[in-house]
Amino acid sequence: MSSSIPTPGFTPVPPVPALPPRPRRSLAGPFVLIILGVVFLMATMRVLSISRLAHLFASYWPVLLILWGVIKLLEHQRAQREGTRSPGIGAGGVFLAIMIVVFGLVASQLDRVNWSGLREQVNLDDADFPNIFGQNYSFDDHLEQNFPAGANLKVINARGAISVHAADDNKITVVVRKRVGADNQDDADKYNKETKPTITTIGGLVTLDANAEASGDHAVETDLDISLPRKVAVAITSRRGDVNVVGRDGSLEISAQHSDTSIEDVTGNVKVSQEKGSVKIEQVSGDVHVEGRVNEVSVSDVKGSVQLDGEFQESVKLARIDKSVTFKSSRTDMEFSRIDGSLDLDSDDLHAEEITGPLHLTTRSKNIRLESVSGDVRLQDDDGSVELGMRTVGNVQIDNHNGDIQLSLPEKAGFRLDARTHDGEIQSDFPELQVHNDEHEAKASGSVGNAASHIVLNNEHDGIEIRKASMATPPRPPEPPSPKAGKALPAPKEKVEPTEN
């Protein structure tokens, strides 16, 4: 019987175990990349617009994760049948999934934003971002019909310019120029048909509606050039677009947003309610009323009164207003009887010339310079200087805080004066006045001439100057307007700097 005797010094080699089959590579990542690549290829080939692509991704991005999960589930089941390990996600897959989730959530939130409303808030035109949200297509149209005798016109246009001028006949004629944002020509034609302007007549009211919002969220901008009889009263509602009206014998009422509004040659009353933009009004025989929040307002050559209510953030210009002027804002309250010259008001300064009182002005943080003023004056200012030049003297009261007061009066004016200031000095060109300048307070009083008018000046922390203004140079004629070089106030004498608080 034989037996296996191990050879001295020999160690048997254990059998090598069989290697497990290598796991298959996952198809989830390449599958998602293929889908994204196809979609972006369609965008670059203009099959899909970027706006449409963004909307699809914002709405359906979770489908990418679902497809990825289905593929991983199928791969796991196949690996179990083959007895192999299922492929993992890997660092690259985790990064891709995170990016899909992050960009998907951001896109979903952006898709809920009212971009049309936001664009209107920042006052951007379609031309500011050409071809980003589709292409722009242009269309022209023409409307014409007889205008009913004695009827009024109402114009409604959510987006687009409006121009109104007088016609030579009794018809209303509308030239339509439209810009439509769409992915392709077929969509543009569809949106154009949905937004056809209409003219309807109910009783004594004719309504012209641009129907710019009839296609929903699609960008449609419609410009209306309107010609109609001069005597027709007009009311305009415009949410975004410039408004231009020339030649009306009836009343005019405009409600606008994001507009540069221009009105000229109107025989009747004018009312403008506007948010943002500018307002320019010229040659109106009736009253003018402007309200709202706009950047610039210019009103000139008005036979009636002018009323301004609201916030005018950059400048207000007035010239040649025959009747009363009323101005009310959060910083300034002003009223006077008429203006034969001009008035320029901005955020820091108020300059006016040839104003007829009674003038009432209350403001703050403004430097005031009023020249050639007639009548009574009641003025109050904080943190700004006051220069007042009187053409004919009425009763005057000026209260100021932190700013010099300079009052110029005609040489032969008759008045009674009471003036007082803290931490400043009083200087006078009238020897009849008694001036007392102490260390912390100065006073002046007395009568000049017939003392027909009473002048009261109160100041805190700055000086008071009472000057003689020469009457040798005649007033500037109201037409045409020109710089008032000959009417400048004489240079003040050297004054002592007031003591600071």
C-alpha positions in Angstrom: 0.0 0.0 0.0 1.5 3.2 -1.2 1.3 6.5 0.7 2.1 10.1 -0.3 5.1 11.3 1.6 5.6 15.0 1.4 8.9 16.1 0.1 10.9 17.8 2.7 11.0 21.7 2.0 8.1 21.7 -0.4 4.9 23.9 0.3 1.8 23.1 -1.7 0.3 26.1 -3.7 -3.4 26.7 -2.8 -5.8 26.9 -5.8 -6.4 30.4 -7.2 -10.1 31.3 -6.7 -12.0 32.4 -9.9 -12.3 36.2 -10.4 -15.9 37.5 -10.2 -17.2 38.8 -13.5 -16.6 42.5 -14.0 -19.7 44.6 -13.5 -21.1 46.2 -16.7 -20.9 49.9 -17.0 -24.0 51.9 -16.3 -26.0 53.3 -19.2 -27.8 55.9 -17.1 -25.3 58.7 -17.4 -24.8 58.3 -21.2 -28.6 58.0 -21.7 -29.2 61.3 -19.8 -26.4 63.0 -21.8 -27.8 61.8 -25.1 -31.2 63.2 -24.2 -29.7 66.6 -23.2 -27.6 66.6 -26.3 -30.5 66.0 -28.6 -32.6 68.7 -27.0 -29.8 71.3 -27.2 -29.2 70.2 -30.8 -32.8 71.0 -31.6 -32.3 74.4 -30.1 -29.2 75.2 -32.1 -31.1 74.1 -35.3 -34.0 76.4 -34.3 -36.4 73.6 -34.1 -36.9 74.7 -30.5 -36.4 78.3 -29.3 -34.4 79.0 -26.1 -37.6 80.1 -24.4 -39.4 76.9 -25.3 -36.4 74.8 -24.3 -36.2 76.6 -20.9 -39.9 76.1 -20.3 -39.7 72.3 -21.1 -36.7 71.8 -18.8 -38.4 73.8 -16.0 -41.5 71.7 -16.3 -40.1 68.2 -17.0 -36.6 68.0 -15.5 -37.7 65.4 -12.9 -38.3 63.0 -15.8 -34.5 62.8 -16.3 -34.1 61.5 -12.7 -37.0 59.0 -13.2 -35.4 57.6 -16.3 -32.1 57.4 -14.6 -33.7 55.5 -11.7 -35.5 53.1 -14.1 -32.3 52.3 -15.9 -30.4 51.7 -12.6 -33.3 49.4 -11.5 -33.1 47.3 -14.7 -29.3 47.1 -14.5 -29.6 45.8 -10.9 -32.1 43.1 -11.9 -29.9 42.0 -14.8 -26.9 41.8 -12.5 -28.8 39.6 -10.1 -29.8 37.2 -12.9 -26.2 37.0 -14.1 -24.7 36.7 -10.7 -22.7 39.9 -11.1 -22.4 43.1 -9.1 -24.7 45.9 -10.3 -22.9 49.0 -11.5 -22.8 51.9 -9.0 -23.5 55.5 -9.6 -20.0 56.8 -9.2 -18.7 60.3 -8.4 -19.5 61.6 -11.9 -23.0 60.3 -11.7 -23.6 61.8 -8.3 -22.3 65.2 -9.6 -24.5 65.0 -12.7 -27.6 64.2 -10.6 -26.9 67.1 -8.2 -26.5 69.5 -11.2 -29.8 68.3 -12.7 -31.6 68.9 -9.3 -30.0 72.3 -8.7 -30.6 73.6 -12.2 -34.1 72.1 -12.3 -35.2 73.8 -9.1 -33.7 77.1 -10.3 -35.4 76.8 -13.7 -38.8 75.9 -12.1 -38.7 79.1 -9.9 -37.7 81.3 -12.9 -40.4 79.8 -15.0 -43.0 81.1 -12.4 -41.7 84.7 -12.8 -43.9 87.1 -14.7 -41.3 88.2 -17.2 -43.6 90.5 -19.1 -44.5 92.4 -15.9 -40.8 92.5 -14.8 -39.8 93.8 -18.2 -42.4 96.5 -17.8 -41.1 97.4 -14.4 -37.6 98.0 -15.7 -38.9 99.5 -18.9 -37.1 97.3 -21.4 -38.1 96.9 -25.1 -38.1 93.7 -27.1 -35.1 95.1 -29.0 -33.1 95.1 -25.8 -32.8 91.3 -25.9 -33.2 90.3 -29.6 -33.9 86.7 -30.5 -33.4 85.4 -26.9 -37.0 84.6 -26.4 -37.9 83.8 -30.0 -37.8 85.9 -33.1 -39.6 89.2 -33.8 -42.1 89.3 -36.7 -43.7 92.5 -38.1 -47.3 93.0 -39.3 -49.1 96.0 -40.7 -52.9 96.7 -40.6 -55.3 99.5 -41.4 -58.7 100.4 -40.0 -61.0 103.1 -41.3 -64.7 104.0 -40.8 -66.9 107.1 -40.3 -66.8 108.6 -36.9 -70.3 109.2 -35.3 -71.2 112.9 -34.8 -70.9 114.0 -31.2 -69.2 110.8 -30.0 -66.1 110.5 -27.9 -63.1 108.2 -28.4 -61.5 105.8 -25.9 -58.2 104.1 -26.8 -56.9 101.0 -25.0 -53.4 99.7 -25.7 -51.5 97.6 -23.2 -48.2 97.6 -25.1 -47.3 99.9 -27.8 -47.1 103.6 -28.8 -50.2 105.7 -29.4 -50.2 108.8 -31.7 -53.4 110.9 -32.2 -53.7 113.8 -34.7 -56.4 115.7 -36.4 -58.0 114.4 -39.6 -59.2 116.4 -42.6 -62.5 114.5 -42.8 -65.1 112.9 -40.5 -63.5 109.5 -40.4 -61.3 107.6 -37.9 -58.3 106.1 -39.6 -55.9 103.8 -37.7 -52.5 102.6 -39.1 -51.4 99.6 -37.1 -47.8 98.5 -36.9 -47.3 95.3 -34.8 -44.3 93.3 -33.6 -44.9 89.7 -32.5 -42.5 87.5 -30.7 -42.8 83.9 -31.7 -40.7 80.7 -32.4 -41.7 80.6 -36.1 -43.8 82.2 -38.8 -46.8 80.0 -38.2 -47.0 80.9 -34.5 -46.5 84.6 -35.4 -49.4 84.5 -37.9 -51.6 82.8 -35.2 -50.8 85.5 -32.6 -51.3 88.2 -35.1 -54.8 87.0 -35.9 -55.6 86.7 -32.2 -54.5 90.3 -31.5 -56.4 92.2 -34.3 -57.3 95.8 -33.2 -61.1 96.4 -33.1 -63.3 99.5 -33.2 -66.7 99.3 -31.4 -69.4 101.9 -30.9 -71.8 101.9 -28.0 -74.0 104.9 -27.7 -71.8 108.0 -27.8 -68.6 106.2 -27.1 -66.2 104.7 -29.7 -63.7 102.3 -28.3 -60.4 101.4 -30.1 -58.9 98.4 -28.5 -55.4 97.2 -29.7 -56.1 93.7 -28.1 -52.4 93.4 -27.4 -52.9 90.9 -24.6 -55.4 88.6 -26.5 -52.7 86.0 -27.2 -51.9 85.5 -23.5 -48.2 85.7 -22.4 -46.9 85.9 -25.9 -45.1 89.2 -26.6 -47.1 91.4 -28.9 -46.5 95.2 -29.2 -48.9 97.3 -31.3 -48.3 100.9 -32.3 -51.4 102.9 -33.2 -51.3 106.0 -35.4 -54.8 107.5 -35.1 -56.4 110.2 -37.2 -59.8 111.5 -36.3 -61.9 114.8 -36.3 -60.3 117.5 -34.2 -63.4 118.2 -32.1 -63.5 114.7 -30.7 -62.8 114.3 -26.9 -60.2 111.5 -26.3 -59.4 109.2 -23.4 -56.3 107.0 -23.6 -55.3 104.1 -21.5 -51.7 102.9 -22.1 -49.8 100.5 -19.9 -46.5 100.6 -21.7 -45.7 102.8 -24.7 -45.2 106.4 -25.6 -48.3 108.7 -26.1 -48.3 111.6 -28.5 -51.4 113.8 -29.0 -51.4 116.9 -31.3 -54.4 119.1 -32.3 -57.6 118.6 -30.1 -60.6 120.8 -29.6 -62.1 118.6 -27.0 -61.0 117.4 -23.6 -58.1 115.0 -23.3 -57.5 112.4 -20.5 -54.5 110.0 -20.4 -53.8 107.2 -18.0 -50.3 105.8 -18.8 -47.4 103.8 -17.4 -43.8 103.6 -18.6 -44.5 106.3 -21.1 -43.0 109.5 -22.6 -46.2 111.5 -23.0 -46.3 114.6 -25.3 -49.4 116.8 -25.7 -49.6 119.9 -27.9 -52.3 122.3 -29.2 -55.3 121.4 -27.2 -58.4 123.6 -26.8 -59.9 122.0 -23.7 -58.9 120.6 -20.4 -56.0 118.1 -20.1 -55.6 115.4 -17.4 -52.7 113.0 -17.2 -52.3 110.2 -14.6 -49.0 108.5 -15.1 -46.4 106.2 -13.5 -42.8 106.6 -14.7 -41.5 108.3 -17.8 -42.0 112.0 -18.7 -44.8 114.4 -19.5 -44.6 117.4 -21.8 -47.6 119.6 -22.4 -47.7 122.7 -24.6 -50.3 125.2 -25.9 -53.4 124.3 -23.9 -56.3 126.7 -23.6 -58.0 124.9 -20.7 -56.8 123.6 -17.4 -54.0 121.1 -16.9 -53.8 118.4 -14.2 -50.9 116.0 -13.9 -50.7 113.4 -11.1 -48.6 110.3 -10.4 -44.9 109.4 -10.2 -42.9 110.5 -13.2 -39.3 111.6 -13.8 -39.8 114.8 -15.7 -42.7 117.2 -16.2 -42.8 120.2 -18.6 -45.8 122.5 -18.9 -45.9 125.7 -20.9 -48.2 128.2 -22.6 -51.4 127.3 -20.7 -54.4 129.7 -20.7 -56.0 128.0 -17.7 -54.7 126.7 -14.4 -52.1 124.0 -13.7 -52.3 121.5 -10.9 -49.4 119.0 -10.2 -49.9 116.3 -7.6 -47.4 113.5 -7.0 -43.7 112.7 -7.0 -41.6 114.2 -9.8 -38.2 112.8 -9.3 -35.9 114.7 -11.6 -37.3 118.0 -12.7 -40.4 120.2 -13.2 -40.4 123.0 -15.7 -43.2 125.5 -16.0 -43.5 128.6 -18.2 -46.2 131.1 -19.1 -49.2 129.9 -17.1 -52.0 132.5 -17.2 -54.0 131.2 -14.1 -53.2 129.7 -10.8 -50.5 127.0 -10.3 -50.7 124.4 -7.5 -47.9 121.9 -6.8 -48.0 119.2 -4.1 -45.5 116.5 -3.4 -44.0 114.9 -0.3 -41.3 117.6 0.0 -42.8 120.7 -1.6 -46.2 122.5 -1.4 -46.5 125.5 -3.6 -49.2 127.8 -4.9 -49.3 131.1 -6.8 -51.6 133.1 -9.1 -49.7 133.0 -12.4 -46.3 132.9 -14.0 -45.3 135.1 -16.9 -41.7 133.8 -16.9 -40.4 130.3 -16.0 -40.0 128.0 -13.1 -37.4 125.2 -12.8 -37.6 122.7 -9.9 -35.4 119.7 -9.3 -34.3 117.6 -6.3 -32.0 120.3 -4.9 -33.0 123.7 -6.4 -36.0 125.9 -7.2 -35.5 128.8 -9.6 -38.3 131.0 -10.9 -38.8 134.4 -12.4 -41.8 136.7 -13.0 -44.2 135.1 -10.6 -47.4 136.8 -9.5 -48.6 136.1 -5.9 -50.0 135.5 -3.5 -47.2 133.0 -3.4 -47.3 130.2 -0.8 -44.2 127.9 -0.7 -43.3 125.3 1.9 -40.3 123.0 1.1 -37.2 121.4 2.6 -33.6 120.7 1.5 -33.8 123.1 -1.4 -31.9 126.2 -2.5 -34.6 128.7 -3.6 -34.1 131.6 -6.0 -37.1 133.7 -7.0 -36.8 136.7 -9.2 -39.2 139.5 -10.2 -42.0 138.4 -7.8 -45.1 140.5 -7.4 -47.6 140.4 -4.6 -47.7 138.7 -1.2 -45.2 135.9 -0.3 -45.3 133.3 2.4 -42.2 131.1 2.2 -40.8 128.4 4.5 -37.6 126.3 3.9 -35.3 124.0 5.8 -31.7 123.3 5.0 -31.3 125.6 2.0 -30.7 129.2 1.1 -33.4 131.6 0.1 -33.0 134.5 -2.5 -36.1 136.5 -3.1 -36.3 139.5 -5.5 -39.5 141.5 -5.4 -40.7 143.5 -8.4 -43.7 145.0 -6.5 -43.8 144.5 -2.8 -46.6 142.9 -0.9 -46.7 141.3 2.5 -43.7 139.0 2.9 -42.9 136.4 5.5 -39.9 134.1 5.2 -39.0 131.4 7.8 -35.8 129.5 7.1 -33.6 127.0 9.0 -29.9 126.4 8.2 -29.6 128.7 5.2 -29.0 132.4 4.3 -31.9 134.7 3.4 -31.4 137.4 0.8 -34.3 139.8 0.1 -34.0 142.3 -2.8 -36.5 145.2 -2.8 -37.2 148.1 -5.1 -35.3 151.3 -4.1 -38.5 153.2 -3.5 -40.5 150.5 -1.9 -42.5 151.3 1.2 -42.6 148.6 3.9 -42.3 147.9 7.6 -39.7 145.3 8.6 -39.2 142.8 11.5 -36.2 140.5 11.1 -34.5 138.1 13.5 -31.8 135.5 13.2 -29.8 133.2 15.6 -26.1 132.6 15.0 -26.0 135.0 12.1 -25.8 138.6 11.1 -28.3 141.0 9.5 -27.1 143.4 6.7 -29.2 146.1 5.2 -29.0 148.6 2.3 -31.8 150.7 3.8 -30.5 153.2 6.3 -34.0 153.7 7.8 -33.8 150.2 9.3 -32.3 149.7 12.8 -30.0 146.7 12.9 -28.6 145.1 16.1 -26.1 142.3 15.7 -25.2 140.6 19.0 -23.0 137.6 19.5 -25.8 134.9 19.2 -28.8 136.9 17.9 -29.4 139.7 15.4 -32.5 141.8 15.0 -33.6 144.5 12.5 -36.8 146.6 12.5 -38.1 149.9 11.1 -40.2 151.5 8.4 -39.3 152.6 4.9 -41.4 155.0 2.8 -45.2 154.7 3.3 -44.8 151.3 5.1 -47.7 149.9 3.1 -46.4 146.3 3.3 -45.2 144.2 6.2 -42.1 142.1 5.9 -41.2 139.4 8.5 -37.9 137.5 8.3 -37.0 134.6 10.7 -33.9 132.6 10.3 -32.0 130.0 12.4 -28.2 129.5 12.2 -27.5 131.8 9.2 -27.5 135.4 8.0 -30.1 137.8 6.5 -29.4 140.4 3.8 -31.8 143.1 2.8 -30.7 144.7 -0.5 -31.9 147.4 -2.9 -32.7 146.2 -6.4 -32.4 148.7 -9.3 -35.6 149.3 -11.2 -33.8 151.0 -14.2 -33.9 147.9 -16.3 -37.4 147.1 -17.6 -38.9 143.6 -17.1 -38.2 141.0 -19.8 -41.1 140.7 -22.2 -43.0 137.3 -21.8 -42.5 136.5 -25.5 -40.1 135.1 -26.5 -38.4 133.7 -23.4 -34.8 134.7 -23.0 -32.2 134.8 -20.2 -32.8 137.6 -17.8 -29.4 139.1 -17.7 -30.5 142.7 -17.2 -32.6 141.8 -14.2 -30.0 140.2 -12.1 -29.8 141.2 -8.4 -26.9 143.4 -7.3 -23.9 141.6 -5.8 -24.2 141.4 -2.0 -21.7 143.1 0.2 -19.1 141.1 1.9 -20.6 139.4 4.8 -19.3 137.8 8.0 -19.5 134.0 8.0 -22.1 132.8 10.5 -20.9 130.9 13.6 -21.4 127.2 13.2 -23.6 125.3 15.6 
